[in-house]
Amino acid sequence: MIEVNKNIVRKVFILCWLAYAGAYLCRVNISIAIPNLIQDLGWDKASIGLMGSLFFWTYAFGQLINGYIGDRIDFRIFVFTSLFLSSVINLTLGFLINKFLFTILWGINGYLLSMLWGPIIRVLGFWFPKEKYTQVGVGISTSMFLGYILYWGPLGRFIKATNWKLAFFIPGGLVLLFSLYWLIGLPDGKSDIEREDDRNSRLSIRELLSPSIIFIAITCLVQGVMKESIGLWTPTIIKEVFKESIPIFTLLIPLISLLGLFSSGWLNQRNRGKDELSVVILYSLNLLVCIVLTVFLDLTPLLTIILLGVSSALLYGANTLLLANIPLRFSRYNGASTVAGFLDFSSYIGSASASIITGLVSTKFGWNMIMLLWGLLSLVGILSTYLSQRRR
């Protein structure tokens, strides 16, 4: 590509990165507001749980629907609509005290934010050549950590010290302004690396969601169960196994997970972009970690946290390859958004099941059995990924 195109491509990536980071600003903020919703407005935990569950399911099924739509309409307008309306909802939530309206709007927010991932993958696949897919996949995946870092860091402390409604006003205002810039700032036209002969061919839904992708969806599902379980239950595991609480967990796990993203990129480049092979390696390493956790779970708190962090890192690395790199392959067939939405839907269905599965199994059989279960799920992921490669 000529020099000017390199600058344009860089701008495209930055805009896509900021767009998805904005999505996390407009969804992670609820964690800052929850204590005040309970204390100031008198909401009960069951209502909070219902609100969170509604967001989760509208987001998951929204991925399935909007992934398909995202391949068939103007992605510039589609992403703008998602960001603009989500920002308006967040600004509105800052004024609401009615529990019913708040819950309904938060569920709608989940659907709106599901309009982003598939079209963004489509945009990136449009502008970047195949040899850059690993770097692009890892790079765009780091955007999801911005919300956590901000809300767990200085911004979160500032909001707690002033007014909890700023948790909605600040991201709502920022994302509103960015949505307008996205609309006018996203470069238009065809990139130099686009191959017209390939992109003019469009695969049908049946061709896109082939047996190979169905097997990858199974891998995504078990990955969702494990990744969500680690994030949700680790504080409880530490408290119940060692009878103590370790606050450093909130920083240690995300930092190790972020390292896992970059490590998966390095691994996939060493494997010359063979995504399935890299996923099998990551799942195999996670299987070993789970076996060690099953045997030595109650040895020391620090060792347990480090091992859970390593497991989280491996799963986040696999998450990047599964939900970004593999869908990017379908850019040439105008199917990247559809595949990305379907695989993300599968991952979130797994995440939605994680709380129930982990709660039931741990209550009846203990946390060692959970570690063994994660090992078995890793094995399922290895087999389904292998079968996908065989059917590809």
N, C-alpha and C positions, 0 to 999 in steps of 0.2 A: 504494500500500500504506500502511496505517496505521503509526504510529511503531513499535509493538511488533513488527510484522512485519519492519520494516527491521532491527531488532536481531537478530531470529531469523535472517534471511537472511544477515546479516554473520557470525553464529556458524557457520552452515552452511558458508559459504565458507572460513572459517578452519580448521574441522575437516577439510574436504576437502584444503586446502592442506597441512596438517600430515600428513595421512595419506599423501599422495603424496611429500612430503619424507621421511617415514619409510621409504618404499620405497627411496629412494636411499641413505639411511643404511645400509640392510641389503644393499646390492649394491655400492656404490662402495668399501666398507670392504676388500674383497679386495685392492685395489691397495696398501694399507698393509701387508698381511700377506704378500704374495708374496715380497719379498726374504728374509723370515725362514723361509718355507716352503722356500725353496731352500737357505739357509745353515744353519738350525738343524735342519731335518728331512731335509735331503738330497734334496729333490725335484728332478727335472730339469725343464727348460723345456718339454719335450714334454708332460709330465703336467699342468703348469700350463695349457698351451694347450688340452689336452683338457677340463680342468675349465671353462675360460672358454667354450669352444665349446658344451659341454653346457648351460651356463646360457643361452647365447644362443638356442639352438634350442628349449629347453623354454619359454623366455619368449615366443618368437615364436609357436609353435603354441598356447601357452596363451592368448595374446591372441585367437586365432581361436575357440577353444572357449569361453573365459570371457566374451568379449564377448556371445556368444549367450545364455549362462546368466544373465549379469548383468541382462538385460531381463526375466527370468522368475521371479526369486526375490527375497526380501527383501534389498535392497542393504546394509542395516545389518548383518545377520548375515554376508553375503558378504565385505564389507570387513573386518569384525572377524576372521573366520576367516583371511583372508590375512595380516593384520598379526600376529595372535597366533601363528600357526604359524611364520611367518617369523622372528619374534623368538625363538621356542623353538629353531629350527634354528641361529640365530646364536649363542645361548648355548651350545648343544651343541658347535658347531664350536670354541669356545674351549677345550674339553677334549680334542678329538680329535687324534690323531697318525697314525691309519691313513689312508693315502692313498686307498684305495678308498672307504671310508665317507665321507670328506670330500668326494670328488668327487660321489658319488651324492647326498649331502645338499645340495650346492651346486646341482646340477641341479634337485632338488625345490624349492629356494628360488626358482629362476627361474620355475617354474610357479606357485608361490604368489603371487609378486609380480605375475604377469600378471593376477591376479584384481582388480586395483585400477583401472586406467585407465578401462575401459568403464563400470563401475558408478559411478565418481566423476563422469564426464561425465553419466550418467543422473541422479544426484542434483542436479547443478548445473542441468541442463535442467529439472528438476522445480520448482526454486525461483526461477529467474531468468527474466524476460521476454526476448523476442527482442531488444529494443533494447540489452540488456546483454551479449549473447553475445560481442562483441569484447573488452570489458573482462574478462569472466570467462575467456575462452580465454587471453588474455595473462597474466592474473593467476595462473591455476592452472599455467601452463607455467613460471613462474619458480621453482616449488617444486623442480624437478629440479636446480637449481644449488646448493641448500643443501648436499647431500652433498659436492660437489666443493669448495665454499668451506671447509667445516669440515675435511675431510681434507687439503686442500692447505695449510690455515692452521694455527692454534694447536693444534687437536685432533690433527691428524696429527703435529705435532712432539712433542706430549706423549706420544702413544702410542709413537712411535719411541724416545723417551728413557726410557721405563719398561718396559712389557711389551707385545709385539705382540699378545698374546691379548686385550688390551683393545679392539682393533679389532672384536672380535666381542661382547665382554661389554657395552661401553658402548651401542652401538646396539641390541643385543638387549634390554637392560634398559629403555632409554628407550621403545622401540617397544612392548614388552610393557605398560608402564604406560599408554601412550597408547591402545592397543587397547581396554583396559577403559574408559577415559574416552569413547572413540568410541561404545562400546556403550550407555552410559548418558547421554551428553551430546548426541547428535545429535537435533535437534528432530523431532517426529513430526507427522503431519497434513498437510493439503493447503495449499499456498500460495495467496494471493489471486489470483495471476496464472494459476493453472491453469484451462484451459478444458476442461470435462468432455466437451463434444461432440467435441472433437478427440482427446483422450487416450483415449477409450473405443474408438477405432478402432486396430486393430493391423495393421501391414503384415506380409505373409509375408516369408520370407527372399528369395524371388525378387524381390519388389517392393522390398525394402530394397537388395539388391545389384543394382540396375538397371545398364544400360549406362553411365549417367552416373557412378555410383559406381565402376564398374570402371575407367573412364578416370581418375578421381581416384586410384584405387589404383596405377595406372601412374605417375602423378605422384609419389605417396608412395614408390614403389619406387626411382625414380631419385634422389629427394631423399635416401633412406637411403644409397645408394651414395656420393653426393658428401659428405654431412655426415660420415659415418663415416670416409671416406678422409681428409678434412682433419684430423679429430681424431687419427687413428691415424698418419698418415704425415708430417705437417708437420715434426717434428723431424728425420726422415730426409731429407726434401727439403732442408732448410737445411744439414744436415751434408754431403750428397753434392754439392750444387750449389756451396756456398761453402766447403766444407772446414772448417767451424767449427760450434760448438754455441752456441745462444743460450738460456739458461734462462728469460729473460723471457717466452718463448713460453707457458709454462704458465699465466701470469696474463693475458697480453694477449688471447689468443684467446677464453677464456671471458668476459672482460669485454666485449669487442666483441660477442660473440654475445648476451649479455644485453641489450645496447643494441639489438640487432636485434629482439628480442622487442617492446620498447616501440615501436620505429619501425614495425613491422608493424601494431600496434594503431592507431597514429596514421593510417597510410595507409588502413587498412580503414574507419576512421571517416570519413575524407575521401571514401572511395568509397561511403559510406552502406551499409556492411555487405555489399558485393558481394565475397564471399570469392574467387571465381574470378578476378575482375578484378585483385584485389590480388596473388594468387599469380602471375598472368601478368606483372605489373609486376616483382615480386621476382625471378622467374626470368629476365626479360629483362635486368635489371640484373646478375644473376649471369653471364649469357652475355657481357655486355660485360667484366666483370671477368676472366672466363676467357680471353677474347681478348687482353686486356692481359697477363695472366700468361704466355700462350703466347709472346708476342713479347718481353717484358721480364723473364722469370723470373730470369735471372742478372745483373740490373743491380746491385741492392744487397740485402743480407739484410733490412734494415728495411722496404724497399718491398715485398718479397715477403711478409714476415710480415703487414704491414698489409693487403695485398690478399687474402691468405688469410683474415685475420680478417674483412674485409668480406664475403667470400664465405660464410664460416661464419655471419655475422650474418644475411645475406639468407636462407640456408637454414633457420636456426632460426626466423626470422620466418614463412617459408612453412610450416614444420613446425607452428606454432601454429594457423594458419588451416586446415590440412589435417586435423590430428588432433584438434582441439578444436572449432573453430567449425562446420565442416561437419557433424560428428556431432551437435552440439547442435540442429541443425535438425530432427532426427528424434525429439526428445523428445516432441512432440505425438502421435507415432504409436507410442510405446513401443518405439523402435528405436535410441535413441542409443547404448546400450552395444554392440549388435551391430555397428553401422557403425563405431564407434570402435575396437572390437577388430579388425575386418577391415582397416581402414586402417593401424592400428598394426602388424598382422601384415605387411602389404605393405612398410611402411617398414623393419621389422627383417629381412625377407628381403633387401632391398637392402643393409642394413648388413652382413648375414652374407656377402654376395657381395663387398663392397667390398675386403676384405683380399686375396682371391684375384685379383680383376680388376686392382687397382692394382699388386700385386706382379708379376704376369705382364707387363702392358703396360710398366711402368717398366723392368723388366729388359731387355726386348727392344728398346724404342723410346726410352727416356729419359723424363724428367719433363716435358719440353715436350709430349710426346704425351698425357700424363695431363691436362694443362691443356686441351688440345684436346678430349679425351674428355669432360671435365666440361662443356665448352661444348656439345658435341653432346647430352649428357644434359639440359642445361638446355633445349635446343631441343625435345627430346622432351617434357619437362615442360610447356613452353608449349603445344605442339600437343595433348597429351592433356587439359590443363585446358580449352583452347578447345573441344575436342570434347565434353567433359563438359557444358560450359555449353550447347552446342547441343542435346544430348540431354536436358537437364534438364526 
